[in-house]
Amino acid sequence: MASSTPKEVFIQGLTSQGRVFRPSDWAERLAGVMSQFRPGGAQPGSHLSYSPWCVPTVIGGITCVVVNSQLRDLEPMAWDFVINFARDNDLQVGEACLIPEDRPAK
């Protein structure tokens, strides 16, 4: 059964006026800063991969960062950082649940 509680927050690379946010690598930069926040905490070499709680992606041709809602409970200051980044840069934010494209057929 599907949950009605959003699991992720999508920060889109579009301003509230619909302009594309620059620089073009903003999502990778933000996710890179957040790489240390992960299940089990930072480990040696963890800066070399994105945290599963904050992942850059492209959805429908729009650069986005998908932030897992677990970050809010486990690392509140990190959560505030990404949400304030979106707010300070006037980026569009939506709550949803990302459904993987490679789901098994029924």
Phi and psi restraints in degrees (range 20) as a CNS / XPLOR table:
assign (resid 1 and name C) (resid 2 and name N)
       (resid 2 and name CA) (resid 2 and name C) 1.0 -76.4 20.0 2
assign (resid 2 and name N) (resid 2 and name CA)
       (resid 2 and name C) (resid 3 and name N) 1.0 141.3 20.0 2
assign (resid 2 and name C) (resid 3 and name N)
       (resid 3 and name CA) (resid 3 and name C) 1.0 -84.8 20.0 2
assign (resid 3 and name N) (resid 3 and name CA)
       (resid 3 and name C) (resid 4 and name N) 1.0 142.5 20.0 2
assign (resid 3 and name C) (resid 4 and name N)
       (resid 4 and name CA) (resid 4 and name C) 1.0 -88.1 20.0 2
assign (resid 4 and name N) (resid 4 and name CA)
       (resid 4 and name C) (resid 5 and name N) 1.0 -5.6 20.0 2
assign (resid 4 and name C) (resid 5 and name N)
       (resid 5 and name CA) (resid 5 and name C) 1.0 -88.6 20.0 2
assign (resid 5 and name N) (resid 5 and name CA)
       (resid 5 and name C) (resid 6 and name N) 1.0 123.9 20.0 2
assign (resid 5 and name C) (resid 6 and name N)
       (resid 6 and name CA) (resid 6 and name C) 1.0 -60.5 20.0 2
assign (resid 6 and name N) (resid 6 and name CA)
       (resid 6 and name C) (resid 7 and name N) 1.0 140.2 20.0 2
assign (resid 6 and name C) (resid 7 and name N)
       (resid 7 and name CA) (resid 7 and name C) 1.0 -98.0 20.0 2
assign (resid 7 and name N) (resid 7 and name CA)
       (resid 7 and name C) (resid 8 and name N) 1.0 -22.5 20.0 2
assign (resid 7 and name C) (resid 8 and name N)
       (resid 8 and name CA) (resid 8 and name C) 1.0 -135.9 20.0 2
assign (resid 8 and name N) (resid 8 and name CA)
       (resid 8 and name C) (resid 9 and name N) 1.0 156.2 20.0 2
assign (resid 8 and name C) (resid 9 and name N)
       (resid 9 and name CA) (resid 9 and name C) 1.0 -112.5 20.0 2
assign (resid 9 and name N) (resid 9 and name CA)
       (resid 9 and name C) (resid 10 and name N) 1.0 131.2 20.0 2
assign (resid 9 and name C) (resid 10 and name N)
       (resid 10 and name CA) (resid 10 and name C) 1.0 -105.1 20.0 2
assign (resid 10 and name N) (resid 10 and name CA)
       (resid 10 and name C) (resid 11 and name N) 1.0 114.8 20.0 2
assign (resid 10 and name C) (resid 11 and name N)
       (resid 11 and name CA) (resid 11 and name C) 1.0 -95.4 20.0 2
assign (resid 11 and name N) (resid 11 and name CA)
       (resid 11 and name C) (resid 12 and name N) 1.0 114.2 20.0 2
assign (resid 11 and name C) (resid 12 and name N)
       (resid 12 and name CA) (resid 12 and name C) 1.0 -93.9 20.0 2
assign (resid 12 and name N) (resid 12 and name CA)
       (resid 12 and name C) (resid 13 and name N) 1.0 147.7 20.0 2
assign (resid 12 and name C) (resid 13 and name N)
       (resid 13 and name CA) (resid 13 and name C) 1.0 -81.6 20.0 2
assign (resid 13 and name N) (resid 13 and name CA)
       (resid 13 and name C) (resid 14 and name N) 1.0 40.6 20.0 2
assign (resid 13 and name C) (resid 14 and name N)
       (resid 14 and name CA) (resid 14 and name C) 1.0 -128.0 20.0 2
assign (resid 14 and name N) (resid 14 and name CA)
       (resid 14 and name C) (resid 15 and name N) 1.0 136.9 20.0 2
assign (resid 14 and name C) (resid 15 and name N)
       (resid 15 and name CA) (resid 15 and name C) 1.0 -76.2 20.0 2
assign (resid 15 and name N) (resid 15 and name CA)
       (resid 15 and name C) (resid 16 and name N) 1.0 172.7 20.0 2
assign (resid 15 and name C) (resid 16 and name N)
       (resid 16 and name CA) (resid 16 and name C) 1.0 -63.8 20.0 2
assign (resid 16 and name N) (resid 16 and name CA)
       (resid 16 and name C) (resid 17 and name N) 1.0 -20.4 20.0 2
assign (resid 16 and name C) (resid 17 and name N)
       (resid 17 and name CA) (resid 17 and name C) 1.0 -89.1 20.0 2
assign (resid 17 and name N) (resid 17 and name CA)
       (resid 17 and name C) (resid 18 and name N) 1.0 0.6 20.0 2
assign (resid 17 and name C) (resid 18 and name N)
       (resid 18 and name CA) (resid 18 and name C) 1.0 86.3 20.0 2
assign (resid 18 and name N) (resid 18 and name CA)
       (resid 18 and name C) (resid 19 and name N) 1.0 10.2 20.0 2
assign (resid 18 and name C) (resid 19 and name N)
       (resid 19 and name CA) (resid 19 and name C) 1.0 -82.9 20.0 2
assign (resid 19 and name N) (resid 19 and name CA)
       (resid 19 and name C) (resid 20 and name N) 1.0 145.5 20.0 2
assign (resid 19 and name C) (resid 20 and name N)
       (resid 20 and name CA) (resid 20 and name C) 1.0 -71.4 20.0 2
assign (resid 20 and name N) (resid 20 and name CA)
       (resid 20 and name C) (resid 21 and name N) 1.0 130.6 20.0 2
assign (resid 20 and name C) (resid 21 and name N)
       (resid 21 and name CA) (resid 21 and name C) 1.0 -77.2 20.0 2
assign (resid 21 and name N) (resid 21 and name CA)
       (resid 21 and name C) (resid 22 and name N) 1.0 138.4 20.0 2
assign (resid 21 and name C) (resid 22 and name N)
       (resid 22 and name CA) (resid 22 and name C) 1.0 -120.3 20.0 2
assign (resid 22 and name N) (resid 22 and name CA)
       (resid 22 and name C) (resid 23 and name N) 1.0 150.6 20.0 2
assign (resid 22 and name C) (resid 23 and name N)
       (resid 23 and name CA) (resid 23 and name C) 1.0 -75.5 20.0 2
assign (resid 23 and name N) (resid 23 and name CA)
       (resid 23 and name C) (resid 24 and name N) 1.0 162.8 20.0 2
assign (resid 23 and name C) (resid 24 and name N)
       (resid 24 and name CA) (resid 24 and name C) 1.0 -66.6 20.0 2
assign (resid 24 and name N) (resid 24 and name CA)
       (resid 24 and name C) (resid 25 and name N) 1.0 -20.5 20.0 2
assign (resid 24 and name C) (resid 25 and name N)
       (resid 25 and name CA) (resid 25 and name C) 1.0 -99.6 20.0 2
assign (resid 25 and name N) (resid 25 and name CA)
       (resid 25 and name C) (resid 26 and name N) 1.0 22.5 20.0 2
assign (resid 25 and name C) (resid 26 and name N)
       (resid 26 and name CA) (resid 26 and name C) 1.0 -56.6 20.0 2
assign (resid 26 and name N) (resid 26 and name CA)
       (resid 26 and name C) (resid 27 and name N) 1.0 -39.7 20.0 2
assign (resid 26 and name C) (resid 27 and name N)
       (resid 27 and name CA) (resid 27 and name C) 1.0 -66.1 20.0 2
assign (resid 27 and name N) (resid 27 and name CA)
       (resid 27 and name C) (resid 28 and name N) 1.0 -42.2 20.0 2
assign (resid 27 and name C) (resid 28 and name N)
       (resid 28 and name CA) (resid 28 and name C) 1.0 -66.2 20.0 2
assign (resid 28 and name N) (resid 28 and name CA)
       (resid 28 and name C) (resid 29 and name N) 1.0 -38.4 20.0 2
assign (resid 28 and name C) (resid 29 and name N)
       (resid 29 and name CA) (resid 29 and name C) 1.0 -64.4 20.0 2
assign (resid 29 and name N) (resid 29 and name CA)
       (resid 29 and name C) (resid 30 and name N) 1.0 -46.7 20.0 2
assign (resid 29 and name C) (resid 30 and name N)
       (resid 30 and name CA) (resid 30 and name C) 1.0 -63.3 20.0 2
assign (resid 30 and name N) (resid 30 and name CA)
       (resid 30 and name C) (resid 31 and name N) 1.0 -45.9 20.0 2
assign (resid 30 and name C) (resid 31 and name N)
       (resid 31 and name CA) (resid 31 and name C) 1.0 -65.0 20.0 2
assign (resid 31 and name N) (resid 31 and name CA)
       (resid 31 and name C) (resid 32 and name N) 1.0 -33.5 20.0 2
assign (resid 31 and name C) (resid 32 and name N)
       (resid 32 and name CA) (resid 32 and name C) 1.0 -64.2 20.0 2
assign (resid 32 and name N) (resid 32 and name CA)
       (resid 32 and name C) (resid 33 and name N) 1.0 -41.7 20.0 2
assign (resid 32 and name C) (resid 33 and name N)
       (resid 33 and name CA) (resid 33 and name C) 1.0 -63.2 20.0 2
assign (resid 33 and name N) (resid 33 and name CA)
       (resid 33 and name C) (resid 34 and name N) 1.0 -34.6 20.0 2
assign (resid 33 and name C) (resid 34 and name N)
       (resid 34 and name CA) (resid 34 and name C) 1.0 -86.7 20.0 2
assign (resid 34 and name N) (resid 34 and name CA)
       (resid 34 and name C) (resid 35 and name N) 1.0 0.4 20.0 2
assign (resid 34 and name C) (resid 35 and name N)
       (resid 35 and name CA) (resid 35 and name C) 1.0 -60.7 20.0 2
assign (resid 35 and name N) (resid 35 and name CA)
       (resid 35 and name C) (resid 36 and name N) 1.0 -27.3 20.0 2
assign (resid 35 and name C) (resid 36 and name N)
       (resid 36 and name CA) (resid 36 and name C) 1.0 -73.8 20.0 2
assign (resid 36 and name N) (resid 36 and name CA)
       (resid 36 and name C) (resid 37 and name N) 1.0 -17.9 20.0 2
assign (resid 36 and name C) (resid 37 and name N)
       (resid 37 and name CA) (resid 37 and name C) 1.0 -91.8 20.0 2
assign (resid 37 and name N) (resid 37 and name CA)
       (resid 37 and name C) (resid 38 and name N) 1.0 105.4 20.0 2
assign (resid 37 and name C) (resid 38 and name N)
       (resid 38 and name CA) (resid 38 and name C) 1.0 -153.7 20.0 2
assign (resid 38 and name N) (resid 38 and name CA)
       (resid 38 and name C) (resid 39 and name N) 1.0 162.5 20.0 2
assign (resid 38 and name C) (resid 39 and name N)
       (resid 39 and name CA) (resid 39 and name C) 1.0 -56.1 20.0 2
assign (resid 39 and name N) (resid 39 and name CA)
       (resid 39 and name C) (resid 40 and name N) 1.0 131.5 20.0 2
assign (resid 39 and name C) (resid 40 and name N)
       (resid 40 and name CA) (resid 40 and name C) 1.0 85.0 20.0 2
assign (resid 40 and name N) (resid 40 and name CA)
       (resid 40 and name C) (resid 41 and name N) 1.0 -3.2 20.0 2
assign (resid 40 and name C) (resid 41 and name N)
       (resid 41 and name CA) (resid 41 and name C) 1.0 80.9 20.0 2
assign (resid 41 and name N) (resid 41 and name CA)
       (resid 41 and name C) (resid 42 and name N) 1.0 175.7 20.0 2
assign (resid 41 and name C) (resid 42 and name N)
       (resid 42 and name CA) (resid 42 and name C) 1.0 -66.6 20.0 2
assign (resid 42 and name N) (resid 42 and name CA)
       (resid 42 and name C) (resid 43 and name N) 1.0 138.7 20.0 2
assign (resid 42 and name C) (resid 43 and name N)
       (resid 43 and name CA) (resid 43 and name C) 1.0 -124.3 20.0 2
assign (resid 43 and name N) (resid 43 and name CA)
       (resid 43 and name C) (resid 44 and name N) 1.0 161.6 20.0 2
assign (resid 43 and name C) (resid 44 and name N)
       (resid 44 and name CA) (resid 44 and name C) 1.0 -55.9 20.0 2
assign (resid 44 and name N) (resid 44 and name CA)
       (resid 44 and name C) (resid 45 and name N) 1.0 128.3 20.0 2
assign (resid 44 and name C) (resid 45 and name N)
       (resid 45 and name CA) (resid 45 and name C) 1.0 86.8 20.0 2
assign (resid 45 and name N) (resid 45 and name CA)
       (resid 45 and name C) (resid 46 and name N) 1.0 -3.1 20.0 2
assign (resid 45 and name C) (resid 46 and name N)
       (resid 46 and name CA) (resid 46 and name C) 1.0 -68.2 20.0 2
assign (resid 46 and name N) (resid 46 and name CA)
       (resid 46 and name C) (resid 47 and name N) 1.0 -17.4 20.0 2
assign (resid 46 and name C) (resid 47 and name N)
       (resid 47 and name CA) (resid 47 and name C) 1.0 -72.0 20.0 2
assign (resid 47 and name N) (resid 47 and name CA)
       (resid 47 and name C) (resid 48 and name N) 1.0 -7.5 20.0 2
assign (resid 47 and name C) (resid 48 and name N)
       (resid 48 and name CA) (resid 48 and name C) 1.0 -90.0 20.0 2
assign (resid 48 and name N) (resid 48 and name CA)
       (resid 48 and name C) (resid 49 and name N) 1.0 -2.8 20.0 2
assign (resid 48 and name C) (resid 49 and name N)
       (resid 49 and name CA) (resid 49 and name C) 1.0 -141.2 20.0 2
assign (resid 49 and name N) (resid 49 and name CA)
       (resid 49 and name C) (resid 50 and name N) 1.0 158.0 20.0 2
assign (resid 49 and name C) (resid 50 and name N)
       (resid 50 and name CA) (resid 50 and name C) 1.0 -74.8 20.0 2
assign (resid 50 and name N) (resid 50 and name CA)
       (resid 50 and name C) (resid 51 and name N) 1.0 149.4 20.0 2
assign (resid 50 and name C) (resid 51 and name N)
       (resid 51 and name CA) (resid 51 and name C) 1.0 -69.1 20.0 2
assign (resid 51 and name N) (resid 51 and name CA)
       (resid 51 and name C) (resid 52 and name N) 1.0 142.9 20.0 2
assign (resid 51 and name C) (resid 52 and name N)
       (resid 52 and name CA) (resid 52 and name C) 1.0 -67.3 20.0 2
assign (resid 52 and name N) (resid 52 and name CA)
       (resid 52 and name C) (resid 53 and name N) 1.0 -11.0 20.0 2
assign (resid 52 and name C) (resid 53 and name N)
       (resid 53 and name CA) (resid 53 and name C) 1.0 -90.2 20.0 2
assign (resid 53 and name N) (resid 53 and name CA)
       (resid 53 and name C) (resid 54 and name N) 1.0 -8.8 20.0 2
assign (resid 53 and name C) (resid 54 and name N)
       (resid 54 and name CA) (resid 54 and name C) 1.0 -151.6 20.0 2
assign (resid 54 and name N) (resid 54 and name CA)
       (resid 54 and name C) (resid 55 and name N) 1.0 97.3 20.0 2
assign (resid 54 and name C) (resid 55 and name N)
       (resid 55 and name CA) (resid 55 and name C) 1.0 -123.7 20.0 2
assign (resid 55 and name N) (resid 55 and name CA)
       (resid 55 and name C) (resid 56 and name N) 1.0 129.5 20.0 2
assign (resid 55 and name C) (resid 56 and name N)
       (resid 56 and name CA) (resid 56 and name C) 1.0 -78.0 20.0 2
assign (resid 56 and name N) (resid 56 and name CA)
       (resid 56 and name C) (resid 57 and name N) 1.0 146.1 20.0 2
assign (resid 56 and name C) (resid 57 and name N)
       (resid 57 and name CA) (resid 57 and name C) 1.0 -159.4 20.0 2
assign (resid 57 and name N) (resid 57 and name CA)
       (resid 57 and name C) (resid 58 and name N) 1.0 174.2 20.0 2
assign (resid 57 and name C) (resid 58 and name N)
       (resid 58 and name CA) (resid 58 and name C) 1.0 -122.8 20.0 2
assign (resid 58 and name N) (resid 58 and name CA)
       (resid 58 and name C) (resid 59 and name N) 1.0 125.6 20.0 2
assign (resid 58 and name C) (resid 59 and name N)
       (resid 59 and name CA) (resid 59 and name C) 1.0 -125.7 20.0 2
assign (resid 59 and name N) (resid 59 and name CA)
       (resid 59 and name C) (resid 60 and name N) 1.0 119.2 20.0 2
assign (resid 59 and name C) (resid 60 and name N)
       (resid 60 and name CA) (resid 60 and name C) 1.0 59.3 20.0 2
assign (resid 60 and name N) (resid 60 and name CA)
       (resid 60 and name C) (resid 61 and name N) 1.0 34.2 20.0 2
assign (resid 60 and name C) (resid 61 and name N)
       (resid 61 and name CA) (resid 61 and name C) 1.0 80.2 20.0 2
assign (resid 61 and name N) (resid 61 and name CA)
       (resid 61 and name C) (resid 62 and name N) 1.0 2.0 20.0 2
assign (resid 61 and name C) (resid 62 and name N)
       (resid 62 and name CA) (resid 62 and name C) 1.0 -107.0 20.0 2
assign (resid 62 and name N) (resid 62 and name CA)
       (resid 62 and name C) (resid 63 and name N) 1.0 127.1 20.0 2
assign (resid 62 and name C) (resid 63 and name N)
       (resid 63 and name CA) (resid 63 and name C) 1.0 -68.3 20.0 2
assign (resid 63 and name N) (resid 63 and name CA)
       (resid 63 and name C) (resid 64 and name N) 1.0 131.8 20.0 2
assign (resid 63 and name C) (resid 64 and name N)
       (resid 64 and name CA) (resid 64 and name C) 1.0 -139.1 20.0 2
assign (resid 64 and name N) (resid 64 and name CA)
       (resid 64 and name C) (resid 65 and name N) 1.0 163.6 20.0 2
assign (resid 64 and name C) (resid 65 and name N)
       (resid 65 and name CA) (resid 65 and name C) 1.0 -122.6 20.0 2
assign (resid 65 and name N) (resid 65 and name CA)
       (resid 65 and name C) (resid 66 and name N) 1.0 126.3 20.0 2
assign (resid 65 and name C) (resid 66 and name N)
       (resid 66 and name CA) (resid 66 and name C) 1.0 -98.2 20.0 2
assign (resid 66 and name N) (resid 66 and name CA)
       (resid 66 and name C) (resid 67 and name N) 1.0 119.2 20.0 2
assign (resid 66 and name C) (resid 67 and name N)
       (resid 67 and name CA) (resid 67 and name C) 1.0 -111.8 20.0 2
assign (resid 67 and name N) (resid 67 and name CA)
       (resid 67 and name C) (resid 68 and name N) 1.0 119.4 20.0 2
assign (resid 67 and name C) (resid 68 and name N)
       (resid 68 and name CA) (resid 68 and name C) 1.0 -72.0 20.0 2
assign (resid 68 and name N) (resid 68 and name CA)
       (resid 68 and name C) (resid 69 and name N) 1.0 138.2 20.0 2
assign (resid 68 and name C) (resid 69 and name N)
       (resid 69 and name CA) (resid 69 and name C) 1.0 -66.6 20.0 2
assign (resid 69 and name N) (resid 69 and name CA)
       (resid 69 and name C) (resid 70 and name N) 1.0 -15.3 20.0 2
assign (resid 69 and name C) (resid 70 and name N)
       (resid 70 and name CA) (resid 70 and name C) 1.0 -61.8 20.0 2
assign (resid 70 and name N) (resid 70 and name CA)
       (resid 70 and name C) (resid 71 and name N) 1.0 -28.4 20.0 2
assign (resid 70 and name C) (resid 71 and name N)
       (resid 71 and name CA) (resid 71 and name C) 1.0 -59.0 20.0 2
assign (resid 71 and name N) (resid 71 and name CA)
       (resid 71 and name C) (resid 72 and name N) 1.0 -35.6 20.0 2
assign (resid 71 and name C) (resid 72 and name N)
       (resid 72 and name CA) (resid 72 and name C) 1.0 -58.4 20.0 2
assign (resid 72 and name N) (resid 72 and name CA)
       (resid 72 and name C) (resid 73 and name N) 1.0 -42.7 20.0 2
assign (resid 72 and name C) (resid 73 and name N)
       (resid 73 and name CA) (resid 73 and name C) 1.0 -81.8 20.0 2
assign (resid 73 and name N) (resid 73 and name CA)
       (resid 73 and name C) (resid 74 and name N) 1.0 -35.8 20.0 2
assign (resid 73 and name C) (resid 74 and name N)
       (resid 74 and name CA) (resid 74 and name C) 1.0 -91.8 20.0 2
assign (resid 74 and name N) (resid 74 and name CA)
       (resid 74 and name C) (resid 75 and name N) 1.0 -29.0 20.0 2
assign (resid 74 and name C) (resid 75 and name N)
       (resid 75 and name CA) (resid 75 and name C) 1.0 -140.3 20.0 2
assign (resid 75 and name N) (resid 75 and name CA)
       (resid 75 and name C) (resid 76 and name N) 1.0 73.0 20.0 2
assign (resid 75 and name C) (resid 76 and name N)
       (resid 76 and name CA) (resid 76 and name C) 1.0 -56.7 20.0 2
assign (resid 76 and name N) (resid 76 and name CA)
       (resid 76 and name C) (resid 77 and name N) 1.0 -35.8 20.0 2
assign (resid 76 and name C) (resid 77 and name N)
       (resid 77 and name CA) (resid 77 and name C) 1.0 -69.6 20.0 2
assign (resid 77 and name N) (resid 77 and name CA)
       (resid 77 and name C) (resid 78 and name N) 1.0 -36.6 20.0 2
assign (resid 77 and name C) (resid 78 and name N)
       (resid 78 and name CA) (resid 78 and name C) 1.0 -66.8 20.0 2
assign (resid 78 and name N) (resid 78 and name CA)
       (resid 78 and name C) (resid 79 and name N) 1.0 -41.3 20.0 2
assign (resid 78 and name C) (resid 79 and name N)
       (resid 79 and name CA) (resid 79 and name C) 1.0 -57.9 20.0 2
assign (resid 79 and name N) (resid 79 and name CA)
       (resid 79 and name C) (resid 80 and name N) 1.0 -49.6 20.0 2
assign (resid 79 and name C) (resid 80 and name N)
       (resid 80 and name CA) (resid 80 and name C) 1.0 -58.2 20.0 2
assign (resid 80 and name N) (resid 80 and name CA)
       (resid 80 and name C) (resid 81 and name N) 1.0 -38.9 20.0 2
assign (resid 80 and name C) (resid 81 and name N)
       (resid 81 and name CA) (resid 81 and name C) 1.0 -60.2 20.0 2
assign (resid 81 and name N) (resid 81 and name CA)
       (resid 81 and name C) (resid 82 and name N) 1.0 -50.6 20.0 2
assign (resid 81 and name C) (resid 82 and name N)
       (resid 82 and name CA) (resid 82 and name C) 1.0 -69.2 20.0 2
assign (resid 82 and name N) (resid 82 and name CA)
       (resid 82 and name C) (resid 83 and name N) 1.0 -37.4 20.0 2
assign (resid 82 and name C) (resid 83 and name N)
       (resid 83 and name CA) (resid 83 and name C) 1.0 -67.7 20.0 2
assign (resid 83 and name N) (resid 83 and name CA)
       (resid 83 and name C) (resid 84 and name N) 1.0 -41.5 20.0 2
assign (resid 83 and name C) (resid 84 and name N)
       (resid 84 and name CA) (resid 84 and name C) 1.0 -68.0 20.0 2
assign (resid 84 and name N) (resid 84 and name CA)
       (resid 84 and name C) (resid 85 and name N) 1.0 -32.5 20.0 2
assign (resid 84 and name C) (resid 85 and name N)
       (resid 85 and name CA) (resid 85 and name C) 1.0 -59.1 20.0 2
assign (resid 85 and name N) (resid 85 and name CA)
       (resid 85 and name C) (resid 86 and name N) 1.0 -47.3 20.0 2
assign (resid 85 and name C) (resid 86 and name N)
       (resid 86 and name CA) (resid 86 and name C) 1.0 -63.1 20.0 2
assign (resid 86 and name N) (resid 86 and name CA)
       (resid 86 and name C) (resid 87 and name N) 1.0 -44.8 20.0 2
assign (resid 86 and name C) (resid 87 and name N)
       (resid 87 and name CA) (resid 87 and name C) 1.0 -65.4 20.0 2
assign (resid 87 and name N) (resid 87 and name CA)
       (resid 87 and name C) (resid 88 and name N) 1.0 -46.7 20.0 2
assign (resid 87 and name C) (resid 88 and name N)
       (resid 88 and name CA) (resid 88 and name C) 1.0 -62.2 20.0 2
assign (resid 88 and name N) (resid 88 and name CA)
       (resid 88 and name C) (resid 89 and name N) 1.0 -29.7 20.0 2
assign (resid 88 and name C) (resid 89 and name N)
       (resid 89 and name CA) (resid 89 and name C) 1.0 -101.7 20.0 2
assign (resid 89 and name N) (resid 89 and name CA)
       (resid 89 and name C) (resid 90 and name N) 1.0 10.6 20.0 2
assign (resid 89 and name C) (resid 90 and name N)
       (resid 90 and name CA) (resid 90 and name C) 1.0 57.8 20.0 2
assign (resid 90 and name N) (resid 90 and name CA)
       (resid 90 and name C) (resid 91 and name N) 1.0 38.9 20.0 2
assign (resid 90 and name C) (resid 91 and name N)
       (resid 91 and name CA) (resid 91 and name C) 1.0 -89.1 20.0 2
assign (resid 91 and name N) (resid 91 and name CA)
       (resid 91 and name C) (resid 92 and name N) 1.0 150.7 20.0 2
assign (resid 91 and name C) (resid 92 and name N)
       (resid 92 and name CA) (resid 92 and name C) 1.0 -74.8 20.0 2
assign (resid 92 and name N) (resid 92 and name CA)
       (resid 92 and name C) (resid 93 and name N) 1.0 136.5 20.0 2
assign (resid 92 and name C) (resid 93 and name N)
       (resid 93 and name CA) (resid 93 and name C) 1.0 -129.7 20.0 2
assign (resid 93 and name N) (resid 93 and name CA)
       (resid 93 and name C) (resid 94 and name N) 1.0 135.7 20.0 2
assign (resid 93 and name C) (resid 94 and name N)
       (resid 94 and name CA) (resid 94 and name C) 1.0 -136.9 20.0 2
assign (resid 94 and name N) (resid 94 and name CA)
       (resid 94 and name C) (resid 95 and name N) 1.0 151.0 20.0 2
assign (resid 94 and name C) (resid 95 and name N)
       (resid 95 and name CA) (resid 95 and name C) 1.0 -107.2 20.0 2
assign (resid 95 and name N) (resid 95 and name CA)
       (resid 95 and name C) (resid 96 and name N) 1.0 136.6 20.0 2
assign (resid 95 and name C) (resid 96 and name N)
       (resid 96 and name CA) (resid 96 and name C) 1.0 -166.0 20.0 2
assign (resid 96 and name N) (resid 96 and name CA)
       (resid 96 and name C) (resid 97 and name N) 1.0 -169.3 20.0 2
assign (resid 96 and name C) (resid 97 and name N)
       (resid 97 and name CA) (resid 97 and name C) 1.0 -129.7 20.0 2
assign (resid 97 and name N) (resid 97 and name CA)
       (resid 97 and name C) (resid 98 and name N) 1.0 119.8 20.0 2
assign (resid 97 and name C) (resid 98 and name N)
       (resid 98 and name CA) (resid 98 and name C) 1.0 -73.1 20.0 2
assign (resid 98 and name N) (resid 98 and name CA)
       (resid 98 and name C) (resid 99 and name N) 1.0 127.9 20.0 2
assign (resid 98 and name C) (resid 99 and name N)
       (resid 99 and name CA) (resid 99 and name C) 1.0 -105.8 20.0 2
assign (resid 99 and name N) (resid 99 and name CA)
       (resid 99 and name C) (resid 100 and name N) 1.0 120.8 20.0 2
assign (resid 99 and name C) (resid 100 and name N)
       (resid 100 and name CA) (resid 100 and name C) 1.0 -59.9 20.0 2
assign (resid 100 and name N) (resid 100 and name CA)
       (resid 100 and name C) (resid 101 and name N) 1.0 143.3 20.0 2
assign (resid 100 and name C) (resid 101 and name N)
       (resid 101 and name CA) (resid 101 and name C) 1.0 -72.6 20.0 2
assign (resid 101 and name N) (resid 101 and name CA)
       (resid 101 and name C) (resid 102 and name N) 1.0 -27.1 20.0 2
assign (resid 101 and name C) (resid 102 and name N)
       (resid 102 and name CA) (resid 102 and name C) 1.0 -97.9 20.0 2
assign (resid 102 and name N) (resid 102 and name CA)
       (resid 102 and name C) (resid 103 and name N) 1.0 48.2 20.0 2
assign (resid 102 and name C) (resid 103 and name N)
       (resid 103 and name CA) (resid 103 and name C) 1.0 -71.3 20.0 2
assign (resid 103 and name N) (resid 103 and name CA)
       (resid 103 and name C) (resid 104 and name N) 1.0 145.5 20.0 2
assign (resid 103 and name C) (resid 104 and name N)
       (resid 104 and name CA) (resid 104 and name C) 1.0 -68.6 20.0 2
assign (resid 104 and name N) (resid 104 and name CA)
       (resid 104 and name C) (resid 105 and name N) 1.0 144.5 20.0 2
assign (resid 104 and name C) (resid 105 and name N)
       (resid 105 and name CA) (resid 105 and name C) 1.0 -71.4 20.0 2
assign (resid 105 and name N) (resid 105 and name CA)
       (resid 105 and name C) (resid 106 and name N) 1.0 148.3 20.0 2
